[in-house]
């Protein structure tokens, strides 16, 4: 069941400046790119379903994606490949994905707010991080919805090219079935080779 915020999330932290919310998806996965989105919402935007993507059902995430794309002042999604992740590490790759998403905005943001506690300067644009920001501000929540759904689409596409890893279900996360497939089938070009691919102590039950 989807969890709705007790009250609709405020559209931004600082109104009147085209504030972009940023979030990533896929940071903890063993395979696939890390995705990020940047979203600028109208200052009066509100929707009762909008929340951290992990608190929203799959069907509602896709409904919200259509609403966000239609009503956003500007939005963009970007990714960083497994090869890049292995070269620069997942933290830097997540920030790079957010910078690439910001590059894709058709409206330049006057400020940036980011889910989490780590970011790097994006030009001279002022920025602030918020732990659990995707459950606090609508523009970050919207970014989490876009990053999650576009990444899920990519993992569903890759699942058809590399059957046997259960990516259509686990989306590249370290589930038991995913680790067992790596052990029996080996790795693919989409696995992150710097990650502990076979460590059962880090397995998720999804």
PEWO-V842442 format. One record per residue. RES is the residue in one letter. SS is DSSP state (a for helix, b for strand, c for the rest). PHI is phi in whole degrees, -180 to 180 (* if undefined). Layout:
RES/SS/PHI
RES/SS/PHI
This chain:
X/c/*
X/c/-72
X/c/-102
X/c/-98
X/c/-58
X/c/-59
X/c/-133
X/c/-56
X/c/-69
X/b/-63
X/c/-66
X/c/-161
X/c/-88
X/c/-141
X/c/-76
X/c/82
X/c/-129
X/c/52
X/b/-76
X/b/-95
X/b/-97
X/b/-128
X/b/-155
X/b/-121
X/b/-143
X/c/97
X/c/-63
X/c/-93
X/c/-81
X/c/-90
X/b/-144
X/c/90
X/c/-71
X/b/-95
X/b/-108
X/b/-145
X/b/-134
X/b/-128
X/b/-137
X/b/-109
X/c/-103
X/c/-59
X/c/-61
X/c/-99
X/c/-68
X/c/-156
X/c/-150
X/c/-66
X/c/-85
X/c/-67
X/c/-163
X/c/-46
X/a/-57
X/a/-70
X/a/-101
X/c/-120
X/c/-64
X/a/-58
X/a/-63
X/a/-71
X/a/-57
X/a/-72
X/a/-65
X/a/-65
X/a/-57
X/a/-62
X/a/-66
X/a/-63
X/a/-62
X/a/-72
X/a/-104
X/c/-64
X/c/-63
X/b/-163
X/b/-151
X/b/-158
X/b/-127
X/b/-144
X/b/-143
X/b/-129
X/c/-74
X/a/-56
X/a/-63
X/a/-67
X/a/-58
X/a/-64
X/a/-80
X/a/-116
X/c/80
X/a/-71
X/a/-64
X/a/-63
X/a/-67
X/a/-64
X/a/-68
X/a/-61
X/a/-61
X/a/-66
X/a/-62
X/a/-64
X/a/-64
X/a/-61
X/a/-59
X/c/-83
X/c/-67
X/c/-85
X/c/-118
X/c/-72
X/c/-74
X/c/-88
X/b/-159
X/b/-132
X/b/-123
X/b/-129
X/b/-72
X/c/110
X/c/-132
X/c/-134
X/c/-161
X/c/-128
X/c/-54
X/b/-112
X/c/58
X/c/-107
X/b/-71
X/b/-64
X/b/-142
X/b/-142
X/b/-100
X/b/-136
X/c/-64
X/c/58
X/a/-65
X/a/-70
X/a/-106
X/c/-119
X/b/-132
X/a/-64
X/a/-70
X/a/-72
X/a/-60
X/a/-63
X/a/-63
X/a/-66
X/a/-64
X/a/-66
X/a/-61
X/a/-66
X/a/-71
X/a/-69
X/a/-69
X/a/-59
X/a/-59
X/a/-67
X/a/-69
X/a/-65
X/a/-65
X/a/-68
X/a/-61
X/a/-73
X/a/-83
X/c/-130
X/c/-68
X/c/107
X/c/-98
X/c/66
X/a/-65
X/a/-65
X/a/-104
X/a/-87
X/c/57
X/c/95
X/c/-73
X/c/-82
X/b/-83
X/a/-61
X/a/-62
X/a/-66
X/a/-65
X/a/-65
X/a/-67
X/a/-62
X/a/-64
X/a/-92
X/a/-103
X/c/88
X/c/-93
X/c/-118
X/c/-64
X/c/-101
X/b/-82
X/c/-90
X/c/-73
X/c/-87
X/c/-90
X/c/-82
X/c/-72
X/c/-117
X/c/-80
X/a/-68
X/a/-70
X/a/-105
X/c/-80
X/b/-97
X/c/-104
X/c/-104
